[in-house]
Each structure stands twice: as C-alpha cells, then as structure tokens.
Amino acid sequence: REAKVDTLRILKEEKAGEVGGVMHCFTEDWDTAKQALDLGFYISFSGIVTFASAAKIQEVAKKVPPNRYLIETDSPYLAPIPYRGKPNYPAYVRKVAEFIGNLRSIPLAKVAAESGENYHRLFG
C-alpha cells in the first residue's frame, strides 16, 4: 500500500519485465497499470473491484487489454459485493467475473475465456 512508486522503480531496476508476472489484487490507477503492463505484467482483480469506492480500479478493469487481465478471490479476504465484510470463498470469483463483464460490456463466458487463456499463457 502506498508503495506504487517504489514498486515500479524496483521492478524496473531488477529487470522484472524480462520474466513478467502478476500485479496481485490490483488497487492502483490506470497510469500505474499502464506502467506494469509495459513491463509485461498482468493485472489481477479481486473482490475490491466490485466495491462502490473502487472507481479507479473499475477504470483499469475497463481499459486493460483483454489478453492481460486475471481475476482472483484473495480468499479468505476481500469478498466481493454482496459478500463484503464476510469471509471470502473461491466460488465468489464468479461475482468478480460477472462484475468485470458488466464493466467491459461482455458476457460472463467471455470473461471466463479471456482470463482463463491469460492464466494458461502466464503460468503454463
């Protein structure tokens, strides 16, 4: 938290772009996401993207290229709406996917296909 400048600097200094990776549970703005994408990283969205207070994260979820995002649960924390404040479970990742689909104006099946392909491309 509050470490985006340091994080990006360290990733650049350590040449993390040569191996890529995931910006886990992404909570920053589009400028930060763009820099991470330029380094070859994927952007991963948790239940936080569903929160009413998450406008900047929702903007990123709309703009991130379809071949560069992932969805995650971050269980047992950060349950999506309507489960916010309760323990999170892996099954709730569907709520994150549905929300991202609504933001991107694409069906749930397309979110599942895109994020699934991205997972396999990144992790093999």
Chimera marker file (.cmm) of the C-alpha trace (Angstrom):
<marker_set name="trace">
<marker id="1" x="0.000" y="0.000" z="0.000" r="1" g="1" b="0" radius="0.5"/>
<marker id="2" x="1.162" y="3.498" z="-0.828" r="1" g="1" b="0" radius="0.5"/>
<marker id="3" x="4.211" y="1.971" z="-2.469" r="1" g="1" b="0" radius="0.5"/>
<marker id="4" x="3.443" y="2.189" z="-6.169" r="1" g="1" b="0" radius="0.5"/>
<marker id="5" x="6.395" y="4.447" z="-6.993" r="1" g="1" b="0" radius="0.5"/>
<marker id="6" x="8.820" y="2.205" z="-5.113" r="1" g="1" b="0" radius="0.5"/>
<marker id="7" x="7.260" y="-0.954" z="-6.540" r="1" g="1" b="0" radius="0.5"/>
<marker id="8" x="7.540" y="0.192" z="-10.146" r="1" g="1" b="0" radius="0.5"/>
<marker id="9" x="11.076" y="1.508" z="-9.595" r="1" g="1" b="0" radius="0.5"/>
<marker id="10" x="12.217" y="-1.784" z="-8.097" r="1" g="1" b="0" radius="0.5"/>
<marker id="11" x="10.558" y="-3.813" z="-10.852" r="1" g="1" b="0" radius="0.5"/>
<marker id="12" x="12.363" y="-1.703" z="-13.457" r="1" g="1" b="0" radius="0.5"/>
<marker id="13" x="15.719" y="-1.799" z="-11.643" r="1" g="1" b="0" radius="0.5"/>
<marker id="14" x="15.540" y="-5.560" z="-11.233" r="1" g="1" b="0" radius="0.5"/>
<marker id="15" x="14.528" y="-6.019" z="-14.887" r="1" g="1" b="0" radius="0.5"/>
<marker id="16" x="11.334" y="-7.802" z="-13.861" r="1" g="1" b="0" radius="0.5"/>
<marker id="17" x="9.982" y="-7.187" z="-17.342" r="1" g="1" b="0" radius="0.5"/>
<marker id="18" x="12.289" y="-9.938" z="-18.585" r="1" g="1" b="0" radius="0.5"/>
<marker id="19" x="10.195" y="-12.512" z="-16.737" r="1" g="1" b="0" radius="0.5"/>
<marker id="20" x="6.857" y="-10.724" z="-16.290" r="1" g="1" b="0" radius="0.5"/>
<marker id="21" x="4.389" y="-11.528" z="-13.568" r="1" g="1" b="0" radius="0.5"/>
<marker id="22" x="1.150" y="-10.513" z="-11.908" r="1" g="1" b="0" radius="0.5"/>
<marker id="23" x="0.137" y="-7.339" z="-10.146" r="1" g="1" b="0" radius="0.5"/>
<marker id="24" x="-1.815" y="-9.260" z="-7.490" r="1" g="1" b="0" radius="0.5"/>
<marker id="25" x="-5.021" y="-7.762" z="-6.069" r="1" g="1" b="0" radius="0.5"/>
<marker id="26" x="-4.501" y="-4.586" z="-8.094" r="1" g="1" b="0" radius="0.5"/>
<marker id="27" x="-5.723" y="-1.416" z="-6.368" r="1" g="1" b="0" radius="0.5"/>
<marker id="28" x="-3.985" y="1.407" z="-8.214" r="1" g="1" b="0" radius="0.5"/>
<marker id="29" x="-4.884" y="3.752" z="-11.070" r="1" g="1" b="0" radius="0.5"/>
<marker id="30" x="-4.623" y="3.432" z="-14.848" r="1" g="1" b="0" radius="0.5"/>
<marker id="31" x="-1.222" y="5.157" z="-15.017" r="1" g="1" b="0" radius="0.5"/>
<marker id="32" x="0.232" y="2.565" z="-12.646" r="1" g="1" b="0" radius="0.5"/>
<marker id="33" x="-1.477" y="-0.263" z="-14.525" r="1" g="1" b="0" radius="0.5"/>
<marker id="34" x="-0.116" y="1.025" z="-17.837" r="1" g="1" b="0" radius="0.5"/>
<marker id="35" x="3.425" y="1.051" z="-16.461" r="1" g="1" b="0" radius="0.5"/>
<marker id="36" x="3.006" y="-2.507" z="-15.156" r="1" g="1" b="0" radius="0.5"/>
<marker id="37" x="1.563" y="-3.627" z="-18.500" r="1" g="1" b="0" radius="0.5"/>
<marker id="38" x="4.500" y="-2.002" z="-20.290" r="1" g="1" b="0" radius="0.5"/>
<marker id="39" x="6.792" y="-4.132" z="-18.111" r="1" g="1" b="0" radius="0.5"/>
<marker id="40" x="4.982" y="-7.268" z="-19.271" r="1" g="1" b="0" radius="0.5"/>
<marker id="41" x="2.865" y="-7.776" z="-16.172" r="1" g="1" b="0" radius="0.5"/>
<marker id="42" x="-0.732" y="-8.936" z="-15.970" r="1" g="1" b="0" radius="0.5"/>
<marker id="43" x="-3.289" y="-7.060" z="-13.863" r="1" g="1" b="0" radius="0.5"/>
<marker id="44" x="-5.308" y="-9.187" z="-11.435" r="1" g="1" b="0" radius="0.5"/>
<marker id="45" x="-8.623" y="-8.071" z="-9.971" r="1" g="1" b="0" radius="0.5"/>
<marker id="46" x="-10.080" y="-9.231" z="-6.661" r="1" g="1" b="0" radius="0.5"/>
<marker id="47" x="-13.422" y="-8.529" z="-4.991" r="1" g="1" b="0" radius="0.5"/>
<marker id="48" x="-12.303" y="-4.947" z="-4.390" r="1" g="1" b="0" radius="0.5"/>
<marker id="49" x="-13.219" y="-4.102" z="-7.993" r="1" g="1" b="0" radius="0.5"/>
<marker id="50" x="-16.897" y="-4.604" z="-7.033" r="1" g="1" b="0" radius="0.5"/>
<marker id="51" x="-16.834" y="-2.011" z="-4.232" r="1" g="1" b="0" radius="0.5"/>
<marker id="52" x="-18.647" y="1.299" z="-4.802" r="1" g="1" b="0" radius="0.5"/>
<marker id="53" x="-15.492" y="3.128" z="-3.688" r="1" g="1" b="0" radius="0.5"/>
<marker id="54" x="-13.318" y="1.443" z="-6.344" r="1" g="1" b="0" radius="0.5"/>
<marker id="55" x="-13.819" y="3.820" z="-9.286" r="1" g="1" b="0" radius="0.5"/>
<marker id="56" x="-10.121" y="3.962" z="-10.230" r="1" g="1" b="0" radius="0.5"/>
<marker id="57" x="-9.832" y="0.155" z="-10.185" r="1" g="1" b="0" radius="0.5"/>
<marker id="58" x="-13.005" y="-0.136" z="-12.248" r="1" g="1" b="0" radius="0.5"/>
<marker id="59" x="-11.500" y="2.256" z="-14.801" r="1" g="1" b="0" radius="0.5"/>
<marker id="60" x="-8.475" y="-0.039" z="-15.049" r="1" g="1" b="0" radius="0.5"/>
<marker id="61" x="-10.730" y="-3.088" z="-15.455" r="1" g="1" b="0" radius="0.5"/>
<marker id="62" x="-12.403" y="-1.366" z="-18.410" r="1" g="1" b="0" radius="0.5"/>
<marker id="63" x="-9.128" y="-0.328" z="-20.078" r="1" g="1" b="0" radius="0.5"/>
<marker id="64" x="-6.794" y="-3.272" z="-19.524" r="1" g="1" b="0" radius="0.5"/>
<marker id="65" x="-6.295" y="-5.261" z="-22.754" r="1" g="1" b="0" radius="0.5"/>
<marker id="66" x="-8.324" y="-8.484" z="-22.949" r="1" g="1" b="0" radius="0.5"/>
<marker id="67" x="-5.144" y="-10.554" z="-23.093" r="1" g="1" b="0" radius="0.5"/>
<marker id="68" x="-3.617" y="-9.066" z="-19.920" r="1" g="1" b="0" radius="0.5"/>
<marker id="69" x="-6.048" y="-9.435" z="-17.007" r="1" g="1" b="0" radius="0.5"/>
<marker id="70" x="-6.748" y="-12.092" z="-14.408" r="1" g="1" b="0" radius="0.5"/>
<marker id="71" x="-9.406" y="-12.493" z="-11.738" r="1" g="1" b="0" radius="0.5"/>
<marker id="72" x="-8.817" y="-13.789" z="-8.227" r="1" g="1" b="0" radius="0.5"/>
<marker id="73" x="-10.565" y="-14.397" z="-4.942" r="1" g="1" b="0" radius="0.5"/>
<marker id="74" x="-7.850" y="-13.438" z="-2.451" r="1" g="1" b="0" radius="0.5"/>
<marker id="75" x="-9.661" y="-15.822" z="-0.080" r="1" g="1" b="0" radius="0.5"/>
<marker id="76" x="-10.414" y="-15.566" z="2.763" r="1" g="1" b="0" radius="0.5"/>
<marker id="77" x="-10.216" y="-11.781" z="2.418" r="1" g="1" b="0" radius="0.5"/>
<marker id="78" x="-11.782" y="-9.084" z="0.232" r="1" g="1" b="0" radius="0.5"/>
<marker id="79" x="-15.088" y="-10.746" z="-0.583" r="1" g="1" b="0" radius="0.5"/>
<marker id="80" x="-16.938" y="-9.093" z="-3.467" r="1" g="1" b="0" radius="0.5"/>
<marker id="81" x="-20.293" y="-7.396" z="-3.179" r="1" g="1" b="0" radius="0.5"/>
<marker id="82" x="-22.754" y="-8.789" z="-1.945" r="1" g="1" b="0" radius="0.5"/>
<marker id="83" x="-20.496" y="-10.660" z="0.499" r="1" g="1" b="0" radius="0.5"/>
<marker id="84" x="-18.285" y="-7.742" z="1.531" r="1" g="1" b="0" radius="0.5"/>
<marker id="85" x="-17.218" y="-7.927" z="5.169" r="1" g="1" b="0" radius="0.5"/>
<marker id="86" x="-17.690" y="-11.682" z="5.314" r="1" g="1" b="0" radius="0.5"/>
<marker id="87" x="-15.182" y="-14.475" z="4.686" r="1" g="1" b="0" radius="0.5"/>
<marker id="88" x="-14.362" y="-14.863" z="1.008" r="1" g="1" b="0" radius="0.5"/>
<marker id="89" x="-14.564" y="-18.224" z="-0.771" r="1" g="1" b="0" radius="0.5"/>
<marker id="90" x="-13.171" y="-19.332" z="-4.145" r="1" g="1" b="0" radius="0.5"/>
<marker id="91" x="-16.700" y="-19.707" z="-5.548" r="1" g="1" b="0" radius="0.5"/>
<marker id="92" x="-17.166" y="-15.950" z="-5.180" r="1" g="1" b="0" radius="0.5"/>
<marker id="93" x="-14.711" y="-15.329" z="-8.012" r="1" g="1" b="0" radius="0.5"/>
<marker id="94" x="-17.772" y="-15.625" z="-10.240" r="1" g="1" b="0" radius="0.5"/>
<marker id="95" x="-19.061" y="-12.348" z="-8.758" r="1" g="1" b="0" radius="0.5"/>
<marker id="96" x="-15.780" y="-10.669" z="-9.708" r="1" g="1" b="0" radius="0.5"/>
<marker id="97" x="-16.017" y="-12.091" z="-13.235" r="1" g="1" b="0" radius="0.5"/>
<marker id="98" x="-19.650" y="-11.003" z="-13.608" r="1" g="1" b="0" radius="0.5"/>
<marker id="99" x="-18.787" y="-7.502" z="-12.437" r="1" g="1" b="0" radius="0.5"/>
<marker id="100" x="-15.869" y="-7.201" z="-14.841" r="1" g="1" b="0" radius="0.5"/>
<marker id="101" x="-18.079" y="-8.481" z="-17.645" r="1" g="1" b="0" radius="0.5"/>
<marker id="102" x="-20.603" y="-5.749" z="-16.882" r="1" g="1" b="0" radius="0.5"/>
<marker id="103" x="-17.862" y="-3.110" z="-16.827" r="1" g="1" b="0" radius="0.5"/>
<marker id="104" x="-16.459" y="-4.317" z="-20.148" r="1" g="1" b="0" radius="0.5"/>
<marker id="105" x="-19.915" y="-4.982" z="-21.674" r="1" g="1" b="0" radius="0.5"/>
<marker id="106" x="-19.061" y="-8.606" z="-22.392" r="1" g="1" b="0" radius="0.5"/>
<marker id="107" x="-20.752" y="-11.832" z="-21.253" r="1" g="1" b="0" radius="0.5"/>
<marker id="108" x="-19.508" y="-13.854" z="-18.311" r="1" g="1" b="0" radius="0.5"/>
<marker id="109" x="-18.410" y="-16.639" z="-20.677" r="1" g="1" b="0" radius="0.5"/>
<marker id="110" x="-16.065" y="-14.229" z="-22.460" r="1" g="1" b="0" radius="0.5"/>
<marker id="111" x="-14.542" y="-13.036" z="-19.171" r="1" g="1" b="0" radius="0.5"/>
<marker id="112" x="-14.007" y="-16.679" z="-18.204" r="1" g="1" b="0" radius="0.5"/>
<marker id="113" x="-12.425" y="-17.475" z="-21.575" r="1" g="1" b="0" radius="0.5"/>
<marker id="114" x="-10.161" y="-14.411" z="-21.636" r="1" g="1" b="0" radius="0.5"/>
<marker id="115" x="-8.982" y="-14.684" z="-18.042" r="1" g="1" b="0" radius="0.5"/>
<marker id="116" x="-8.553" y="-18.452" z="-18.397" r="1" g="1" b="0" radius="0.5"/>
<marker id="117" x="-6.437" y="-18.077" z="-21.532" r="1" g="1" b="0" radius="0.5"/>
<marker id="118" x="-4.394" y="-15.397" z="-19.790" r="1" g="1" b="0" radius="0.5"/>
<marker id="119" x="-3.809" y="-17.679" z="-16.817" r="1" g="1" b="0" radius="0.5"/>
<marker id="120" x="-2.575" y="-20.503" z="-19.057" r="1" g="1" b="0" radius="0.5"/>
<marker id="121" x="-0.369" y="-18.164" z="-21.094" r="1" g="1" b="0" radius="0.5"/>
<marker id="122" x="1.241" y="-16.780" z="-17.946" r="1" g="1" b="0" radius="0.5"/>
<marker id="123" x="1.548" y="-19.908" z="-15.809" r="1" g="1" b="0" radius="0.5"/>
<marker id="124" x="1.640" y="-22.637" z="-18.461" r="1" g="1" b="0" radius="0.5"/>
<link id1="1" id2="2" r="1" g="1" b="0" radius="0.2"/>
<link id1="2" id2="3" r="1" g="1" b="0" radius="0.2"/>
<link id1="3" id2="4" r="1" g="1" b="0" radius="0.2"/>
<link id1="4" id2="5" r="1" g="1" b="0" radius="0.2"/>
<link id1="5" id2="6" r="1" g="1" b="0" radius="0.2"/>
<link id1="6" id2="7" r="1" g="1" b="0" radius="0.2"/>
<link id1="7" id2="8" r="1" g="1" b="0" radius="0.2"/>
<link id1="8" id2="9" r="1" g="1" b="0" radius="0.2"/>
<link id1="9" id2="10" r="1" g="1" b="0" radius="0.2"/>
<link id1="10" id2="11" r="1" g="1" b="0" radius="0.2"/>
<link id1="11" id2="12" r="1" g="1" b="0" radius="0.2"/>
<link id1="12" id2="13" r="1" g="1" b="0" radius="0.2"/>
<link id1="13" id2="14" r="1" g="1" b="0" radius="0.2"/>
<link id1="14" id2="15" r="1" g="1" b="0" radius="0.2"/>
<link id1="15" id2="16" r="1" g="1" b="0" radius="0.2"/>
<link id1="16" id2="17" r="1" g="1" b="0" radius="0.2"/>
<link id1="17" id2="18" r="1" g="1" b="0" radius="0.2"/>
<link id1="18" id2="19" r="1" g="1" b="0" radius="0.2"/>
<link id1="19" id2="20" r="1" g="1" b="0" radius="0.2"/>
<link id1="20" id2="21" r="1" g="1" b="0" radius="0.2"/>
<link id1="21" id2="22" r="1" g="1" b="0" radius="0.2"/>
<link id1="22" id2="23" r="1" g="1" b="0" radius="0.2"/>
<link id1="23" id2="24" r="1" g="1" b="0" radius="0.2"/>
<link id1="24" id2="25" r="1" g="1" b="0" radius="0.2"/>
<link id1="25" id2="26" r="1" g="1" b="0" radius="0.2"/>
<link id1="26" id2="27" r="1" g="1" b="0" radius="0.2"/>
<link id1="27" id2="28" r="1" g="1" b="0" radius="0.2"/>
<link id1="28" id2="29" r="1" g="1" b="0" radius="0.2"/>
<link id1="29" id2="30" r="1" g="1" b="0" radius="0.2"/>
<link id1="30" id2="31" r="1" g="1" b="0" radius="0.2"/>
<link id1="31" id2="32" r="1" g="1" b="0" radius="0.2"/>
<link id1="32" id2="33" r="1" g="1" b="0" radius="0.2"/>
<link id1="33" id2="34" r="1" g="1" b="0" radius="0.2"/>
<link id1="34" id2="35" r="1" g="1" b="0" radius="0.2"/>
<link id1="35" id2="36" r="1" g="1" b="0" radius="0.2"/>
<link id1="36" id2="37" r="1" g="1" b="0" radius="0.2"/>
<link id1="37" id2="38" r="1" g="1" b="0" radius="0.2"/>
<link id1="38" id2="39" r="1" g="1" b="0" radius="0.2"/>
<link id1="39" id2="40" r="1" g="1" b="0" radius="0.2"/>
<link id1="40" id2="41" r="1" g="1" b="0" radius="0.2"/>
<link id1="41" id2="42" r="1" g="1" b="0" radius="0.2"/>
<link id1="42" id2="43" r="1" g="1" b="0" radius="0.2"/>
<link id1="43" id2="44" r="1" g="1" b="0" radius="0.2"/>
<link id1="44" id2="45" r="1" g="1" b="0" radius="0.2"/>
<link id1="45" id2="46" r="1" g="1" b="0" radius="0.2"/>
<link id1="46" id2="47" r="1" g="1" b="0" radius="0.2"/>
<link id1="47" id2="48" r="1" g="1" b="0" radius="0.2"/>
<link id1="48" id2="49" r="1" g="1" b="0" radius="0.2"/>
<link id1="49" id2="50" r="1" g="1" b="0" radius="0.2"/>
<link id1="50" id2="51" r="1" g="1" b="0" radius="0.2"/>
<link id1="51" id2="52" r="1" g="1" b="0" radius="0.2"/>
<link id1="52" id2="53" r="1" g="1" b="0" radius="0.2"/>
<link id1="53" id2="54" r="1" g="1" b="0" radius="0.2"/>
<link id1="54" id2="55" r="1" g="1" b="0" radius="0.2"/>
<link id1="55" id2="56" r="1" g="1" b="0" radius="0.2"/>
<link id1="56" id2="57" r="1" g="1" b="0" radius="0.2"/>
<link id1="57" id2="58" r="1" g="1" b="0" radius="0.2"/>
<link id1="58" id2="59" r="1" g="1" b="0" radius="0.2"/>
<link id1="59" id2="60" r="1" g="1" b="0" radius="0.2"/>
<link id1="60" id2="61" r="1" g="1" b="0" radius="0.2"/>
<link id1="61" id2="62" r="1" g="1" b="0" radius="0.2"/>
<link id1="62" id2="63" r="1" g="1" b="0" radius="0.2"/>
<link id1="63" id2="64" r="1" g="1" b="0" radius="0.2"/>
<link id1="64" id2="65" r="1" g="1" b="0" radius="0.2"/>
<link id1="65" id2="66" r="1" g="1" b="0" radius="0.2"/>
<link id1="66" id2="67" r="1" g="1" b="0" radius="0.2"/>
<link id1="67" id2="68" r="1" g="1" b="0" radius="0.2"/>
<link id1="68" id2="69" r="1" g="1" b="0" radius="0.2"/>
<link id1="69" id2="70" r="1" g="1" b="0" radius="0.2"/>
<link id1="70" id2="71" r="1" g="1" b="0" radius="0.2"/>
<link id1="71" id2="72" r="1" g="1" b="0" radius="0.2"/>
<link id1="72" id2="73" r="1" g="1" b="0" radius="0.2"/>
<link id1="73" id2="74" r="1" g="1" b="0" radius="0.2"/>
<link id1="74" id2="75" r="1" g="1" b="0" radius="0.2"/>
<link id1="75" id2="76" r="1" g="1" b="0" radius="0.2"/>
<link id1="76" id2="77" r="1" g="1" b="0" radius="0.2"/>
<link id1="77" id2="78" r="1" g="1" b="0" radius="0.2"/>
<link id1="78" id2="79" r="1" g="1" b="0" radius="0.2"/>
<link id1="79" id2="80" r="1" g="1" b="0" radius="0.2"/>
<link id1="80" id2="81" r="1" g="1" b="0" radius="0.2"/>
<link id1="81" id2="82" r="1" g="1" b="0" radius="0.2"/>
<link id1="82" id2="83" r="1" g="1" b="0" radius="0.2"/>
<link id1="83" id2="84" r="1" g="1" b="0" radius="0.2"/>
<link id1="84" id2="85" r="1" g="1" b="0" radius="0.2"/>
<link id1="85" id2="86" r="1" g="1" b="0" radius="0.2"/>
<link id1="86" id2="87" r="1" g="1" b="0" radius="0.2"/>
<link id1="87" id2="88" r="1" g="1" b="0" radius="0.2"/>
<link id1="88" id2="89" r="1" g="1" b="0" radius="0.2"/>
<link id1="89" id2="90" r="1" g="1" b="0" radius="0.2"/>
<link id1="90" id2="91" r="1" g="1" b="0" radius="0.2"/>
<link id1="91" id2="92" r="1" g="1" b="0" radius="0.2"/>
<link id1="92" id2="93" r="1" g="1" b="0" radius="0.2"/>
<link id1="93" id2="94" r="1" g="1" b="0" radius="0.2"/>
<link id1="94" id2="95" r="1" g="1" b="0" radius="0.2"/>
<link id1="95" id2="96" r="1" g="1" b="0" radius="0.2"/>
<link id1="96" id2="97" r="1" g="1" b="0" radius="0.2"/>
<link id1="97" id2="98" r="1" g="1" b="0" radius="0.2"/>
<link id1="98" id2="99" r="1" g="1" b="0" radius="0.2"/>
<link id1="99" id2="100" r="1" g="1" b="0" radius="0.2"/>
<link id1="100" id2="101" r="1" g="1" b="0" radius="0.2"/>
<link id1="101" id2="102" r="1" g="1" b="0" radius="0.2"/>
<link id1="102" id2="103" r="1" g="1" b="0" radius="0.2"/>
<link id1="103" id2="104" r="1" g="1" b="0" radius="0.2"/>
<link id1="104" id2="105" r="1" g="1" b="0" radius="0.2"/>
<link id1="105" id2="106" r="1" g="1" b="0" radius="0.2"/>
<link id1="106" id2="107" r="1" g="1" b="0" radius="0.2"/>
<link id1="107" id2="108" r="1" g="1" b="0" radius="0.2"/>
<link id1="108" id2="109" r="1" g="1" b="0" radius="0.2"/>
<link id1="109" id2="110" r="1" g="1" b="0" radius="0.2"/>
<link id1="110" id2="111" r="1" g="1" b="0" radius="0.2"/>
<link id1="111" id2="112" r="1" g="1" b="0" radius="0.2"/>
<link id1="112" id2="113" r="1" g="1" b="0" radius="0.2"/>
<link id1="113" id2="114" r="1" g="1" b="0" radius="0.2"/>
<link id1="114" id2="115" r="1" g="1" b="0" radius="0.2"/>
<link id1="115" id2="116" r="1" g="1" b="0" radius="0.2"/>
<link id1="116" id2="117" r="1" g="1" b="0" radius="0.2"/>
<link id1="117" id2="118" r="1" g="1" b="0" radius="0.2"/>
<link id1="118" id2="119" r="1" g="1" b="0" radius="0.2"/>
<link id1="119" id2="120" r="1" g="1" b="0" radius="0.2"/>
<link id1="120" id2="121" r="1" g="1" b="0" radius="0.2"/>
<link id1="121" id2="122" r="1" g="1" b="0" radius="0.2"/>
<link id1="122" id2="123" r="1" g="1" b="0" radius="0.2"/>
<link id1="123" id2="124" r="1" g="1" b="0" radius="0.2"/>
</marker_set>
